Amino acid sequence: MICLEFRRLKLADPRRLGEDANRHHAACPNCAAFSDSVDAAERDLQAVLAVEVPDGVNERILLQPRPRQPLLGRKAVWAALTTAAIMVGAFMDFAWVLKDVPAQELARRVIDHVAMEPNALTTAGTAQPGALAASIEYVGGTVQKRQARVRYLELCPVAGRIGWHFVLETASGPATLIVIPDQKATAAVLTLGGWKALVRPMPHGYYALVTPASIEPADLERNLGIEFPELAKPTLTLAQLGKSLVHPQE
Amino acid sequence: MLAGKKARFETAVRAYSADLYRFAWWMCQDRFVAEELVQETFTRAWKSWDSLQDPARLRAWLYSILRNECSRAFVTARTRQTAALDLEQDLPTVASIEADLEIRQIIELLPPEYRVPLLLQSIGGFSCRDIASMLAISEGAVMTRLTRARRALRDHWRVQGQRREVG
């Protein structure tokens, strides 16, 4: 084995060297020294990776309510759902049978989230250019003006879902944009406790703008140039929808 | 039957939740999101528990579920790049290292194509062959990515060492 190969193997997996590599290690002082330095670096890496685990994680996992076993087999359940869907689908858009989150409740919860994270409004973090536009596009909108100044970006759980939490620099001070994919919502405006919130449903989720009460979220929305299309109707035919239910995607 | 399943599930939670949490944390750098991801991982694992045919694959299976949860939570959204991405360009550069970044920030700057294999190996304890199977890429590709990730870290340590000597 040549030194180059040994070093490649050592960097690829410091703790698993084969017999050939071990023989080279024993025979080559330079590679042995290299190996020692990699091992030292690996110990430092392990120490850094071992972040503290919050207390009680196991208990919170074990205390989560577990889904009950279905009475019917999986295929029978989906077949029953498909039949019901086809029967009612002639009279309504099937996608909207899914339960909406109550509008005012959602607006209240995003205000609570912003109010509970005051550090976000004063922290300057890093955000990749285009992150705001990308998140809006992800839920089905577009951003025409891409010069919004993002001073903070973090993934946050909001109202039971994980999404993006942006803090934007505006002429009137910091404002918050929360983008939540894959959560149905209804449009809402709410003033509560010195804050104003605007919830805007999108084809694939929603976004919410939260501002101090002196600022109108709708003005900020216009300034950002967010375009939200009319919520798309389902593009599948009923027969196709039925088939898609019989073969659900994980 | 259910009692046995519950007991095995609890054993798995106690054995693997800590390292799964650490993996999730390094993917999102947020302790609340990381815990949510681990919670969801075990919820999905419970639902599909009976589909796990080989108990020896439990650990790899849990990490695969977690990686899918990370994808759903968009913690790797920035990495949805084409296969033709020049990965060299995305490694932390010497300039960024000379900006005195901590090793933690170096890891955070690693693109997921490098970070995921490194975490699977260093936290999960998986071999290159296991990782290749989990990521559906060749073992050679895994080894290349791990080598490059560790070289980026070694460059950082070398610069830090030189600074200490000068200082």
Interface residues (C-beta under 8 A of the other chain):
Chain A: R8 L9 L11 A12 D13 P14 R16 S37 V38 A41 E42 D44 L45 Q46 V48 L49 A50 V51 V53 P54 V57 N58 R60 I61 L62 Q64 R66 P67 Q128 A131 A134 Y138 E154 L155 C156 P157 I162 W164 P181
Chain B: E10 V13 R14 S17 A18 Y21 R22 W25 W26 C28 D30 R31 F32 V33 E35 E36 V38 Q39 F42 T43 W46 K47 A73 F74 V75 A77 R78 I103 R104 I107 L119 Q121 S122 I123 S127 C128 V142 M143 T144 L146 T147 R150 R151 L153 R154 W157
